[in-house]
Amino acid sequence: MEGEDEEVKERRVIEARARNISHNVRCTECGSQSIEDSQADIAILLRKLIRDEIQSGKTDKEIFKKLEEDFGETVLYAPKFDMQTAALWLSPLLMAGAAAGVWAYNKHRQRTNVHIMALNLVRGVPLTPNEKETMLDLLTPPPSPRGAPSSWWKRWLGQ
C-alpha cells in the first residue's frame, strides 16, 4: 500500500515536470502553440520524449538543452541572453531611452525658445502672434481653485 502511494506520487511529479517543460516548448509544426496545447504528431512525440527523458533521470535543464540542440533555439519560448538575442532583450530599454531623450530635447528646446523670445523683447524685436500666444500661456498663472483662501477672502471683501 505504501509502495503504491510513493509510485503514485512519483508519477504525479513526473507528469508535473513534463507539463511544465511542455508548456515552455514551442510546437515546431504549429509555431504558435506549445507542445502541451498542440495535437500535431510532432508535439505528441515530443511530449513522449520529454516523459522518457524524465523517467531516465535527466534534469529539466538537460532536457531543454537536448531539445535546443535537436530543434534549434526557436523551439524554446524563453530564448537565452547572448550576443544574438541581446538586441531583442534590450530593445524595450533602448526605446524607453530614445523616448526620454526626445522628451528632454523638446523640453529644452521649449525653454530655450522662451529665453530667446524674452531676449528679443528686451532688444525691442517684436514677437510674432504665435510667440505672443506662447508667452501668454507661459506667463499667465493658473486659475486658483474654488474655495481657496484667497478667493473666498476676495469675495468677502467684494472684490
Buried (B, 14 or more C-beta within 10 A) or exposed (E): EEEEEEEEEEEEEBEEBBBEBBEBBBBBEBEEBBBBEBEBEBBEEBBEBBBEBBEEEBEBEEBBEBBBEEBEEEBBEEEEEEEEEEEEEEEEEEEEEEEEEEEEEEEEEEEEBBEEBBEBEEEEEEBEEEBEEBBEEEEEEEEEEEEEEEEEEEEEEEE
